[in-house]
Amino acid sequence: MEIVFVGAGRLATQFAKALYAKGHTIQAVYSRTMESAQALCSMVGGVPTDDIASLPLNADVYILAVKDSVLPELIPQLVKDREGRPMFHTAGSVPMSVFGELRHHGVIYPMQTFSKERDVDFSRIPVFIEANNYLALHIANMVATAVSNHVTELSSDDRRHLHLSAVFANNFANHCFALSAQLLEQRGLTFDVMLPLIEETAAKVHTMHPRVAQTGPAVRYDKQVLEAQKALLADEPLMQQIYDLMSKNIHKLAND
């Protein structure tokens, strides 16, 4: 297929590279900065541009991989003279209805954390699709199955909850890693001492429900340990609050 990417960020970079590797043609890449568009085109071909109006009018698919907040502004510019072309955004929390009355549209949402510098095995990534009609759904499925072995049709409402779950599993978990690193660095220790613990925790949830895998003083609500650890955070009131709320919630889930 002839594909246009609107966006040249982390998701767009990995998605475009995966599609290119499967033999699809990247016709053009749009970014707000020509430098970013050129960087992605250097890897997947296509014409770089920072002007929406200059994008090809006859691509088979337009994939929008930009900030959620930009979509309502960007879509009307892209749709002009391309009303019959299938367009898909890649956002987790934005409903399909953001495309309005566009003839063929939908969502292709790869649920993964992406970096430009770190390649991923796209075949293992769950991709969730949705479309406003059969043709658009067929095209979304063709695009998704070209790169992933795990493609599921999912409504906008269910996708919003899926994205929320991903925030807890990924963004919040990674923030906890950052807080851990901060505490360690204050004592002259490096974060790598935590890696075996993190790896074992991640490995366990492949075979155990996370609720069953949970350990530590919060599960049994060991007040003596909990209060002693909270005291160590006296100079970090926000982190102390996070510790207290997390501990209470861990105990609640363990006993529900």
Secondary structure, DSSP 8 states (H G I E B T S, - for coil): -EEEEE--SHHHHHHHHHHHHTT-EEEEEE-SSHHHHHHHHHHH-SEEES-GGGS-S--SEEEE-S-GGGHHHHHHHHHTT-TTS-EEE--SSS-GGGGTT-SSEEEEEE-S---SSS---GGGSEEEEEESSHHHHHHHHHHHHHH-SEEEE--HHHHHHHHHHHIIIIIIHHHHHHHHHHHHHHTT--GGGGHHHHHHHHHHTTTS-HHHH--SHHHHT-HHHHHHHHHHTTT-HHHHHHHHHHHHHHHHHHH-
